[in-house]
Amino acid sequence: MKTNEELQKEVVDAINWEPLLQAAEIGVMVKDGIVTLTGSVNSYAKKGEAEQAAKNVSGVKVVVEKIEVILNSQTQKTDQEIAVEIVNAFKWHWDIPDGKVQVKVENGWVSLTGELEWNYQKEAAVKAVSVLIGVKGITNNIMIITLSKDNIEKKGIEDAIKRNGHIDDSGIEVEVLNNTVTLRGIVDSWYQKSESGRIAWKAPGVTKVENDLDVDFEE
């Protein structure tokens, strides 16, 4: 098991390794596998990049993200300018159905609403917004509404997780209730947790995934 100091150094190194973050001032505090990120960056994309870099470090159980987005004269944009860029960005994404996502921008904060059939479409909408200059934050209220009439196959999800060579499925339990999939158990890394959730979302008919997997890293 890594000490708090060892894990802190690895998280700092991981963040500094990202070219986008080399100039960013991000503080890292670690206690028993829980990593807290503080500081400020000048774009929402950097905020997400820092969080992902921390999650990818082995030994990290939870990331508490408290990074603030502070825009400067080069990154400041009006709400109208941001809204227009979001609409244009959606047009370039085949995986975001036309007219299905509504956008509201207030003081740089973007709210997304609407109904989509698949979670990957919801993620694509967030990703398209997150890289735009001027965005301070995103509230994602998009609903997943399935058109599938088939019952969700628990075994299909279990088999899909098992096929993934990067996931140790021995500690994963899959439960299905109506259109909700719940994942419980213990995995070795945050990557395995998020990847298991991503796989569960691919099952036809799923409208919600409760990813209750715990991360317990042991060397």
QUIDA-V127241 format. One record per backbone hydrogen bond with DSSP energy under -1.0 kcal/mol. NH is the residue of the N-H (numbers start at 1). CO is the residue of the C=O. If there is no record, write none. Layout:
nh: (NH:NH)
co: (CO:CO)
//
This chain:
nh: (7:8:9:10:11:12:13:14:15:16:17:18:21:24:27:29:31:34:35:36:37:38:40:41:47:48:49:50:51:52:53:54:55:56:57:60:61:62:64:66:68:70:76:82:83:84:85:86:87:88:89:90:91:92:93:96:100:102:104:106:109:110:111:112:113:116:122:123:124:125:126:127:128:129:130:132:135:136:139:141:143:145:157:158:159:160:161:162:163:167:172:173:175:177:180:181:182:183:184:186:187:193:194:195:196:197:198:199:200:201:202:203:206:207:208:210:212:212:214:216)
co: (3:4:5:6:7:8:9:10:11:12:13:15:18:21:38:36:34:31:62:29:64:27:25:68:43:44:45:46:47:48:49:50:51:52:54:57:33:33:35:37:39:41:72:78:79:80:81:82:83:84:85:86:87:89:90:93:97:113:111:109:106:137:104:139:102:143:118:119:120:121:122:123:124:125:126:129:132:108:110:112:114:116:153:154:155:156:157:158:159:164:169:184:182:180:177:208:175:210:173:171:214:189:190:191:192:193:194:195:196:197:199:200:203:179:179:181:183:210:185:187)
//
